[in-house]
Amino acid sequence: MEYLVTLHSETNVVTAFPKDQQEKAIALWQQYVADGKFATLTVD
């Protein structure tokens, strides 16, 4: 299992985090959203 943070733009940027780095994944996703960017956080 891993967490995927996707920054949606002309070219999607996906950053993958292993399951033990859930906090880092959530923090990155929250930062993108706070900056007004369209981003998703999914669990794969």
PLY file of the C-alpha trace (Angstrom):
ply
format ascii 1.0
element vertex 44
property float x
property float y
property float z
element edge 43
property int vertex1
property int vertex2
end_header
0.00 0.00 0.00
1.17 3.51 -0.76
-0.21 7.03 -0.75
-0.29 8.91 -4.03
-0.47 12.70 -4.13
-1.35 13.94 -7.61
-0.94 17.56 -8.62
-3.29 17.99 -11.59
-2.09 20.36 -14.30
-1.17 20.15 -17.99
1.07 17.25 -17.00
0.03 15.45 -13.85
2.75 15.12 -11.22
2.39 12.08 -8.96
4.40 11.73 -5.76
4.27 8.32 -4.08
4.80 7.73 -0.37
5.10 4.32 1.33
2.44 3.52 3.92
4.72 4.47 6.81
4.94 8.05 5.48
1.22 8.84 5.60
1.82 12.11 7.47
4.18 13.40 4.76
1.69 12.54 2.03
-1.13 14.35 3.81
1.07 17.37 4.51
2.05 17.68 0.83
-1.58 17.35 -0.28
-2.68 19.98 2.26
0.04 22.36 1.05
-1.09 22.03 -2.57
-4.71 22.68 -1.58
-3.74 25.64 0.61
-1.91 27.10 -2.40
-5.13 26.84 -4.43
-3.92 23.97 -6.60
-6.07 21.03 -7.72
-4.59 17.96 -6.05
-5.86 14.57 -4.95
-4.70 12.12 -2.30
-5.38 8.45 -2.98
-4.43 5.15 -1.40
-3.21 2.45 -3.75
0 1
1 2
2 3
3 4
4 5
5 6
6 7
7 8
8 9
9 10
10 11
11 12
12 13
13 14
14 15
15 16
16 17
17 18
18 19
19 20
20 21
21 22
22 23
23 24
24 25
25 26
26 27
27 28
28 29
29 30
30 31
31 32
32 33
33 34
34 35
35 36
36 37
37 38
38 39
39 40
40 41
41 42
42 43
